[in-house]
Amino acid sequence: MMLRLILALVVALWGLPAASLAQGAAPPFSSERIVVSVQGPAQGPDVILIPGLASTSEIWRATAARLDDRYRVHLVTVRGFGSVPAAANGGGEVIGPTADEVRRYIAERRLDRPAVIGHSLGGLVALRIAADGRNRIGRVMVVDSAPFFPALISEGATVGDVEPLAQIAYQALMFLGDDALRNQGAMLGSQLGGAADSLFNSVGWQGGNRATLAQSLYEVMTTDLRSRLPDITAPVTVVYGWSPDDASPRAHIDGLFRASYRNLRTPPRYEPVEGAEHMVMIDQPSRFMAAVNRFLS
């Protein structure tokens, strides 16, 4: 009785849920690179959701809501995207350090072989996590993301080929702002292999710190993880927007995605989503969720 009274007093003074105190809730995860929120049951299985360029975890809210009755969902936001302060992402590289922080989060929270789902830039982060984390990652889904985005235009493209364009994109964003990118979305979508075709002026483009956005865009265009694919031991699922209309660039992208992932140890599962473009989870939520459920089953 006395123990219950003391516990009730602590709860009243600190405003903390009794269940959290009783279970010894872990302190908040602190990071200069990412912010993580969690919803769902206290125990796994665990699913980590990573958004793309200039997106926050808000793009995953509908997906998380359809998973959190069965899974513990970890929603990641990259600092510097949306209204989240950039902190350490205000200068220097973004993708590699972000992947390192997610792996640190997995280790500190002792997540048991979580499933990792990443969209666009988040897909690059997910691939990096899987390559570095190896058997500590259960499975990986990349959503409209490739290990080297320019290869979705030309399979033979190299980092040297796209470096000048990436520098121009970086400078444009630094000096003209993200409004300039919104106005030039069609052009950039073409140069990124369709990766920006429905990003600008959509719920996915939430802006952010200019330096973080410029560096992240540069890295999306120049990061080449194809040589790291053999390091990935987790099964991989590749989801992407597809169109049956022969006049659409999306009608011809299937072969380019398949060529991009040929270096994986085990061939991935390909999930083309008809009627979707870059923001697959928003463009076709039902079809996307069907692919997610197959991925997690």
Secondary structure, DSSP 8 states (H G I E B T S, - for coil): -HHHHHHHHHHHHHT--HHHHHHT-------SSEEEEEES-SS--EEEEE--TT--GGGGHHHHHTTTTTSEEEEEEETTBTTS--GGGGSS--HHHHHHHHHHHHHHTT--S-EEEEETHHHHHHHHHHHHHGGG--EEEEES--SSGGGGT-TT--HHHHHHHHHHHHHHHHHH-HHHHHHTHHHHHHHTTTTTTTTTTSTT---B-HHHHHHHHHHHHH---GGGGGG--S-EEEEEEE-S-TTSGGGG-HHHHHHHTTTSSS--EEEEEET--S-HHHHSHHHHHHHHHHHH-
